[in-house]
């Protein structure tokens, strides 16, 4: 009996040790980002930002760059789309709530920083869903931006928060965002560019 007790204790210790190992982190350094595709959102006339498909080393990033004075309105629209895509009680809903919670929390912080300063009233928030072959998650950042040939050229990037999210949620949401921004069916987003770890099997 003592031998069995020792064995069970050893197995439990191994399980605890494994659970304590942190999940692989997603890359946050955007210095060498390569923009594969980008589009104005919601359109060039009412532009509040851009959605970009980005290559970051071996990671694929679906990046939403917001630079707007009407951030509350934009976040309301994001919440509307998210809750429509991930209904109550369905898989991915808890990840969606963490995703929205992090975005809204950091947006509020940035609004406070803007209100305490003089000058430009736009809030700049980068929302990035990032996936590699063995890691996935959300990266939130702020940035300065110039406009070059009609597109945002982010500088002085500052990471605000990273959030671990489940892979099924991250991968499908990346594809849904691309579908919505580039006006193609979800089943056809692979035609936009090579999608690496989020490509349809």
ChimeraX commands (.cxc) that place a marker at each C-alpha (Angstrom):
marker #1 position 0.00,0.00,0.00 radius 0.5
marker #1 position 2.82,2.39,0.86 radius 0.5
marker #1 position 4.37,1.79,-2.57 radius 0.5
marker #1 position 1.07,2.66,-4.25 radius 0.5
marker #1 position 0.75,5.82,-2.15 radius 0.5
marker #1 position 4.25,6.90,-3.15 radius 0.5
marker #1 position 3.42,6.20,-6.81 radius 0.5
marker #1 position 0.20,8.23,-6.71 radius 0.5
marker #1 position 2.00,11.09,-4.96 radius 0.5
marker #1 position 4.70,11.08,-7.64 radius 0.5
marker #1 position 2.14,11.13,-10.46 radius 0.5
marker #1 position 0.30,14.01,-8.81 radius 0.5
marker #1 position 3.53,15.96,-8.46 radius 0.5
marker #1 position 4.30,15.45,-12.15 radius 0.5
marker #1 position 0.81,16.64,-13.11 radius 0.5
marker #1 position 1.17,19.77,-10.99 radius 0.5
marker #1 position 4.59,20.50,-12.45 radius 0.5
marker #1 position 3.27,20.17,-15.99 radius 0.5
marker #1 position 0.31,22.42,-15.29 radius 0.5
marker #1 position 2.69,25.05,-13.92 radius 0.5
marker #1 position 4.61,25.27,-17.20 radius 0.5
marker #1 position 3.42,28.46,-18.95 radius 0.5
marker #1 position 1.91,28.19,-22.40 radius 0.5
marker #1 position 4.10,29.42,-25.25 radius 0.5
marker #1 position 3.81,33.19,-25.61 radius 0.5
marker #1 position 2.73,34.85,-28.83 radius 0.5
marker #1 position 5.20,37.32,-30.37 radius 0.5
marker #1 position 4.51,40.98,-29.60 radius 0.5
marker #1 position 7.49,42.70,-31.26 radius 0.5
marker #1 position 6.17,44.35,-34.42 radius 0.5
marker #1 position 9.49,45.82,-35.62 radius 0.5
marker #1 position 9.80,43.38,-38.50 radius 0.5
marker #1 position 6.10,43.03,-39.32 radius 0.5
marker #1 position 5.29,42.52,-42.97 radius 0.5
marker #1 position 1.85,43.77,-44.02 radius 0.5
marker #1 position 0.41,41.25,-46.46 radius 0.5
marker #1 position -2.98,42.84,-47.00 radius 0.5
marker #1 position -4.91,45.75,-45.53 radius 0.5
marker #1 position -8.18,47.61,-45.92 radius 0.5
marker #1 position -9.93,50.63,-44.44 radius 0.5
marker #1 position -12.75,49.98,-41.95 radius 0.5
marker #1 position -15.62,50.32,-42.22 radius 0.5
marker #1 position -14.79,51.91,-45.61 radius 0.5
marker #1 position -12.58,54.70,-47.01 radius 0.5
marker #1 position -15.28,57.36,-46.57 radius 0.5
marker #1 position -16.05,56.61,-42.90 radius 0.5
marker #1 position -12.60,55.36,-41.96 radius 0.5
marker #1 position -11.94,54.77,-38.25 radius 0.5
marker #1 position -8.97,52.48,-38.81 radius 0.5
marker #1 position -7.65,49.51,-40.76 radius 0.5
marker #1 position -7.74,45.73,-40.67 radius 0.5
marker #1 position -4.46,44.16,-41.70 radius 0.5
marker #1 position -3.19,40.67,-42.34 radius 0.5
marker #1 position 0.38,40.68,-41.03 radius 0.5
marker #1 position 3.29,38.23,-41.04 radius 0.5
marker #1 position 5.30,38.45,-37.80 radius 0.5
marker #1 position 8.10,35.91,-38.01 radius 0.5
marker #1 position 6.37,32.52,-38.08 radius 0.5
marker #1 position 3.14,34.04,-36.71 radius 0.5
marker #1 position 0.07,35.25,-38.56 radius 0.5
marker #1 position -1.57,38.37,-37.12 radius 0.5
marker #1 position -5.00,39.77,-37.84 radius 0.5
marker #1 position -4.48,43.35,-36.72 radius 0.5
marker #1 position -7.15,46.00,-36.26 radius 0.5
marker #1 position -5.66,49.49,-36.01 radius 0.5
marker #1 position -8.09,52.05,-34.63 radius 0.5
marker #1 position -7.39,55.80,-34.68 radius 0.5
marker #1 position -10.67,57.49,-33.96 radius 0.5
marker #1 position -12.49,60.12,-31.91 radius 0.5
marker #1 position -15.58,57.89,-31.74 radius 0.5
marker #1 position -14.04,54.85,-30.05 radius 0.5
marker #1 position -17.14,54.09,-27.95 radius 0.5
marker #1 position -19.21,53.76,-31.12 radius 0.5
marker #1 position -16.60,51.51,-32.72 radius 0.5
marker #1 position -16.42,49.26,-29.63 radius 0.5
marker #1 position -20.21,48.97,-29.60 radius 0.5
marker #1 position -20.06,47.68,-33.17 radius 0.5
marker #1 position -17.28,45.22,-32.29 radius 0.5
marker #1 position -19.32,43.90,-29.35 radius 0.5
marker #1 position -22.39,43.54,-31.58 radius 0.5
marker #1 position -20.47,41.44,-34.10 radius 0.5
marker #1 position -18.74,39.34,-31.44 radius 0.5
marker #1 position -21.91,38.46,-29.55 radius 0.5
marker #1 position -23.58,37.58,-32.85 radius 0.5
marker #1 position -20.74,35.24,-33.81 radius 0.5
marker #1 position -20.40,33.64,-30.34 radius 0.5
marker #1 position -23.89,33.18,-28.82 radius 0.5
marker #1 position -24.53,32.56,-25.13 radius 0.5
marker #1 position -23.86,28.96,-24.13 radius 0.5
marker #1 position -21.83,28.13,-27.25 radius 0.5
marker #1 position -18.13,27.11,-27.33 radius 0.5
marker #1 position -15.89,30.16,-27.52 radius 0.5
marker #1 position -18.25,32.45,-25.59 radius 0.5
marker #1 position -15.99,32.66,-22.52 radius 0.5
marker #1 position -12.98,33.49,-24.69 radius 0.5
marker #1 position -15.06,36.15,-26.42 radius 0.5
marker #1 position -15.92,37.74,-23.08 radius 0.5
marker #1 position -12.23,37.83,-22.11 radius 0.5
marker #1 position -11.40,39.33,-25.51 radius 0.5
marker #1 position -14.01,42.08,-25.22 radius 0.5
marker #1 position -13.21,42.72,-21.56 radius 0.5
marker #1 position -9.53,43.31,-22.31 radius 0.5
marker #1 position -10.30,45.60,-25.25 radius 0.5
marker #1 position -12.81,47.68,-23.31 radius 0.5
marker #1 position -10.59,47.90,-20.22 radius 0.5
marker #1 position -7.60,49.18,-22.18 radius 0.5
marker #1 position -9.74,51.49,-24.31 radius 0.5
marker #1 position -10.98,53.15,-21.13 radius 0.5
marker #1 position -7.39,53.65,-19.97 radius 0.5
marker #1 position -6.43,55.22,-23.30 radius 0.5
marker #1 position -9.45,57.52,-23.20 radius 0.5
marker #1 position -8.32,58.68,-19.76 radius 0.5
marker #1 position -4.81,59.39,-21.07 radius 0.5
marker #1 position -6.26,61.33,-23.99 radius 0.5
marker #1 position -8.56,63.39,-21.77 radius 0.5
marker #1 position -5.63,64.31,-19.52 radius 0.5
marker #1 position -3.63,65.65,-22.47 radius 0.5
marker #1 position -4.11,68.47,-24.92 radius 0.5
marker #1 position -4.10,68.06,-28.68 radius 0.5
marker #1 position -5.29,65.20,-30.87 radius 0.5
marker #1 position -8.58,63.73,-29.63 radius 0.5
marker #1 position -8.19,60.42,-31.44 radius 0.5
marker #1 position -7.63,57.26,-29.43 radius 0.5
marker #1 position -5.20,54.82,-31.02 radius 0.5
marker #1 position -5.64,51.14,-30.20 radius 0.5
marker #1 position -4.15,48.10,-31.95 radius 0.5
marker #1 position -6.14,44.89,-31.47 radius 0.5
marker #1 position -4.13,41.85,-32.59 radius 0.5
marker #1 position -5.17,38.23,-32.72 radius 0.5
marker #1 position -1.94,36.28,-33.12 radius 0.5
marker #1 position -1.36,32.61,-33.97 radius 0.5
marker #1 position 1.71,30.44,-34.46 radius 0.5
marker #1 position 1.74,26.68,-34.87 radius 0.5
marker #1 position 1.78,26.20,-31.09 radius 0.5
marker #1 position 0.61,29.48,-29.50 radius 0.5
marker #1 position -2.27,31.90,-29.85 radius 0.5
marker #1 position -3.67,34.92,-28.07 radius 0.5
marker #1 position -4.58,38.59,-28.02 radius 0.5
marker #1 position -2.11,41.49,-28.02 radius 0.5
marker #1 position -3.30,45.02,-27.31 radius 0.5
marker #1 position -1.10,48.05,-27.98 radius 0.5
marker #1 position -1.20,51.77,-28.56 radius 0.5
marker #1 position 0.82,53.71,-31.09 radius 0.5
marker #1 position 1.49,57.02,-32.78 radius 0.5
marker #1 position 0.66,57.16,-36.45 radius 0.5
marker #1 position 1.37,59.07,-39.60 radius 0.5
marker #1 position -0.65,58.59,-42.76 radius 0.5
marker #1 position 1.40,57.35,-45.72 radius 0.5
marker #1 position -0.24,56.97,-49.15 radius 0.5
marker #1 position -3.61,56.83,-47.45 radius 0.5
marker #1 position -2.70,54.17,-44.87 radius 0.5
marker #1 position -1.68,54.34,-41.23 radius 0.5
marker #1 position 2.05,54.07,-40.54 radius 0.5
marker #1 position 2.28,53.17,-36.81 radius 0.5
marker #1 position 5.27,54.35,-34.76 radius 0.5
marker #1 position 6.16,54.40,-31.05 radius 0.5
marker #1 position 4.23,51.22,-30.37 radius 0.5
marker #1 position 3.56,50.37,-26.71 radius 0.5
marker #1 position 2.16,46.98,-25.72 radius 0.5
marker #1 position -0.63,47.33,-23.16 radius 0.5
marker #1 position -1.64,43.75,-22.44 radius 0.5
marker #1 position -1.47,40.20,-23.75 radius 0.5
marker #1 position -4.29,37.73,-23.12 radius 0.5
marker #1 position -4.25,33.94,-23.52 radius 0.5
marker #1 position -7.31,32.68,-25.41 radius 0.5
marker #1 position -8.38,29.27,-26.64 radius 0.5
marker #1 position -7.09,28.26,-30.05 radius 0.5
marker #1 position -10.50,27.39,-31.61 radius 0.5
marker #1 position -11.77,30.87,-30.72 radius 0.5
marker #1 position -8.65,32.70,-31.91 radius 0.5
marker #1 position -8.36,30.89,-35.24 radius 0.5
marker #1 position -12.03,31.19,-36.16 radius 0.5
marker #1 position -12.27,34.79,-35.02 radius 0.5
marker #1 position -9.25,35.71,-37.14 radius 0.5
marker #1 position -10.99,34.21,-40.14 radius 0.5
marker #1 position -14.30,35.93,-39.29 radius 0.5
marker #1 position -12.59,39.34,-38.99 radius 0.5
marker #1 position -10.88,38.86,-42.37 radius 0.5
marker #1 position -14.19,37.78,-43.91 radius 0.5
marker #1 position -15.99,40.86,-42.60 radius 0.5
marker #1 position -13.27,43.41,-43.39 radius 0.5
marker #1 position -12.44,42.17,-46.89 radius 0.5
marker #1 position -16.05,41.31,-47.80 radius 0.5
marker #1 position -15.50,37.67,-48.68 radius 0.5
marker #1 position -17.31,34.58,-47.36 radius 0.5
marker #1 position -15.62,32.95,-44.37 radius 0.5
marker #1 position -15.05,29.84,-46.46 radius 0.5
marker #1 position -13.04,31.87,-49.00 radius 0.5
marker #1 position -10.64,33.83,-46.77 radius 0.5
marker #1 position -7.80,31.45,-47.68 radius 0.5
marker #1 position -7.90,33.08,-51.11 radius 0.5
marker #1 position -6.74,36.41,-49.65 radius 0.5
marker #1 position -3.18,35.22,-48.93 radius 0.5
marker #1 position -1.34,32.24,-47.40 radius 0.5
marker #1 position -2.71,31.98,-43.85 radius 0.5
marker #1 position -0.20,29.57,-42.34 radius 0.5
marker #1 position -1.38,28.38,-38.90 radius 0.5
marker #1 position -4.95,29.62,-39.41 radius 0.5
marker #1 position -5.39,28.15,-42.89 radius 0.5
marker #1 position -8.33,25.84,-43.47 radius 0.5
marker #1 position -7.10,22.20,-43.16 radius 0.5
marker link #1:1,2 radius 0.2
marker link #1:2,3 radius 0.2
marker link #1:3,4 radius 0.2
marker link #1:4,5 radius 0.2
marker link #1:5,6 radius 0.2
marker link #1:6,7 radius 0.2
marker link #1:7,8 radius 0.2
marker link #1:8,9 radius 0.2
marker link #1:9,10 radius 0.2
marker link #1:10,11 radius 0.2
marker link #1:11,12 radius 0.2
marker link #1:12,13 radius 0.2
marker link #1:13,14 radius 0.2
marker link #1:14,15 radius 0.2
marker link #1:15,16 radius 0.2
marker link #1:16,17 radius 0.2
marker link #1:17,18 radius 0.2
marker link #1:18,19 radius 0.2
marker link #1:19,20 radius 0.2
marker link #1:20,21 radius 0.2
marker link #1:21,22 radius 0.2
marker link #1:22,23 radius 0.2
marker link #1:23,24 radius 0.2
marker link #1:24,25 radius 0.2
marker link #1:25,26 radius 0.2
marker link #1:26,27 radius 0.2
marker link #1:27,28 radius 0.2
marker link #1:28,29 radius 0.2
marker link #1:29,30 radius 0.2
marker link #1:30,31 radius 0.2
marker link #1:31,32 radius 0.2
marker link #1:32,33 radius 0.2
marker link #1:33,34 radius 0.2
marker link #1:34,35 radius 0.2
marker link #1:35,36 radius 0.2
marker link #1:36,37 radius 0.2
marker link #1:37,38 radius 0.2
marker link #1:38,39 radius 0.2
marker link #1:39,40 radius 0.2
marker link #1:40,41 radius 0.2
marker link #1:41,42 radius 0.2
marker link #1:42,43 radius 0.2
marker link #1:43,44 radius 0.2
marker link #1:44,45 radius 0.2
marker link #1:45,46 radius 0.2
marker link #1:46,47 radius 0.2
marker link #1:47,48 radius 0.2
marker link #1:48,49 radius 0.2
marker link #1:49,50 radius 0.2
marker link #1:50,51 radius 0.2
marker link #1:51,52 radius 0.2
marker link #1:52,53 radius 0.2
marker link #1:53,54 radius 0.2
marker link #1:54,55 radius 0.2
marker link #1:55,56 radius 0.2
marker link #1:56,57 radius 0.2
marker link #1:57,58 radius 0.2
marker link #1:58,59 radius 0.2
marker link #1:59,60 radius 0.2
marker link #1:60,61 radius 0.2
marker link #1:61,62 radius 0.2
marker link #1:62,63 radius 0.2
marker link #1:63,64 radius 0.2
marker link #1:64,65 radius 0.2
marker link #1:65,66 radius 0.2
marker link #1:66,67 radius 0.2
marker link #1:67,68 radius 0.2
marker link #1:68,69 radius 0.2
marker link #1:69,70 radius 0.2
marker link #1:70,71 radius 0.2
marker link #1:71,72 radius 0.2
marker link #1:72,73 radius 0.2
marker link #1:73,74 radius 0.2
marker link #1:74,75 radius 0.2
marker link #1:75,76 radius 0.2
marker link #1:76,77 radius 0.2
marker link #1:77,78 radius 0.2
marker link #1:78,79 radius 0.2
marker link #1:79,80 radius 0.2
marker link #1:80,81 radius 0.2
marker link #1:81,82 radius 0.2
marker link #1:82,83 radius 0.2
marker link #1:83,84 radius 0.2
marker link #1:84,85 radius 0.2
marker link #1:85,86 radius 0.2
marker link #1:86,87 radius 0.2
marker link #1:87,88 radius 0.2
marker link #1:88,89 radius 0.2
marker link #1:89,90 radius 0.2
marker link #1:90,91 radius 0.2
marker link #1:91,92 radius 0.2
marker link #1:92,93 radius 0.2
marker link #1:93,94 radius 0.2
marker link #1:94,95 radius 0.2
marker link #1:95,96 radius 0.2
marker link #1:96,97 radius 0.2
marker link #1:97,98 radius 0.2
marker link #1:98,99 radius 0.2
marker link #1:99,100 radius 0.2
marker link #1:100,101 radius 0.2
marker link #1:101,102 radius 0.2
marker link #1:102,103 radius 0.2
marker link #1:103,104 radius 0.2
marker link #1:104,105 radius 0.2
marker link #1:105,106 radius 0.2
marker link #1:106,107 radius 0.2
marker link #1:107,108 radius 0.2
marker link #1:108,109 radius 0.2
marker link #1:109,110 radius 0.2
marker link #1:110,111 radius 0.2
marker link #1:111,112 radius 0.2
marker link #1:112,113 radius 0.2
marker link #1:113,114 radius 0.2
marker link #1:114,115 radius 0.2
marker link #1:115,116 radius 0.2
marker link #1:116,117 radius 0.2
marker link #1:117,118 radius 0.2
marker link #1:118,119 radius 0.2
marker link #1:119,120 radius 0.2
marker link #1:120,121 radius 0.2
marker link #1:121,122 radius 0.2
marker link #1:122,123 radius 0.2
marker link #1:123,124 radius 0.2
marker link #1:124,125 radius 0.2
marker link #1:125,126 radius 0.2
marker link #1:126,127 radius 0.2
marker link #1:127,128 radius 0.2
marker link #1:128,129 radius 0.2
marker link #1:129,130 radius 0.2
marker link #1:130,131 radius 0.2
marker link #1:131,132 radius 0.2
marker link #1:132,133 radius 0.2
marker link #1:133,134 radius 0.2
marker link #1:134,135 radius 0.2
marker link #1:135,136 radius 0.2
marker link #1:136,137 radius 0.2
marker link #1:137,138 radius 0.2
marker link #1:138,139 radius 0.2
marker link #1:139,140 radius 0.2
marker link #1:140,141 radius 0.2
marker link #1:141,142 radius 0.2
marker link #1:142,143 radius 0.2
marker link #1:143,144 radius 0.2
marker link #1:144,145 radius 0.2
marker link #1:145,146 radius 0.2
marker link #1:146,147 radius 0.2
marker link #1:147,148 radius 0.2
marker link #1:148,149 radius 0.2
marker link #1:149,150 radius 0.2
marker link #1:150,151 radius 0.2
marker link #1:151,152 radius 0.2
marker link #1:152,153 radius 0.2
marker link #1:153,154 radius 0.2
marker link #1:154,155 radius 0.2
marker link #1:155,156 radius 0.2
marker link #1:156,157 radius 0.2
marker link #1:157,158 radius 0.2
marker link #1:158,159 radius 0.2
marker link #1:159,160 radius 0.2
marker link #1:160,161 radius 0.2
marker link #1:161,162 radius 0.2
marker link #1:162,163 radius 0.2
marker link #1:163,164 radius 0.2
marker link #1:164,165 radius 0.2
marker link #1:165,166 radius 0.2
marker link #1:166,167 radius 0.2
marker link #1:167,168 radius 0.2
marker link #1:168,169 radius 0.2
marker link #1:169,170 radius 0.2
marker link #1:170,171 radius 0.2
marker link #1:171,172 radius 0.2
marker link #1:172,173 radius 0.2
marker link #1:173,174 radius 0.2
marker link #1:174,175 radius 0.2
marker link #1:175,176 radius 0.2
marker link #1:176,177 radius 0.2
marker link #1:177,178 radius 0.2
marker link #1:178,179 radius 0.2
marker link #1:179,180 radius 0.2
marker link #1:180,181 radius 0.2
marker link #1:181,182 radius 0.2
marker link #1:182,183 radius 0.2
marker link #1:183,184 radius 0.2
marker link #1:184,185 radius 0.2
marker link #1:185,186 radius 0.2
marker link #1:186,187 radius 0.2
marker link #1:187,188 radius 0.2
marker link #1:188,189 radius 0.2
marker link #1:189,190 radius 0.2
marker link #1:190,191 radius 0.2
marker link #1:191,192 radius 0.2
marker link #1:192,193 radius 0.2
marker link #1:193,194 radius 0.2
marker link #1:194,195 radius 0.2
marker link #1:195,196 radius 0.2
marker link #1:196,197 radius 0.2
marker link #1:197,198 radius 0.2
marker link #1:198,199 radius 0.2
marker link #1:199,200 radius 0.2
marker link #1:200,201 radius 0.2
view
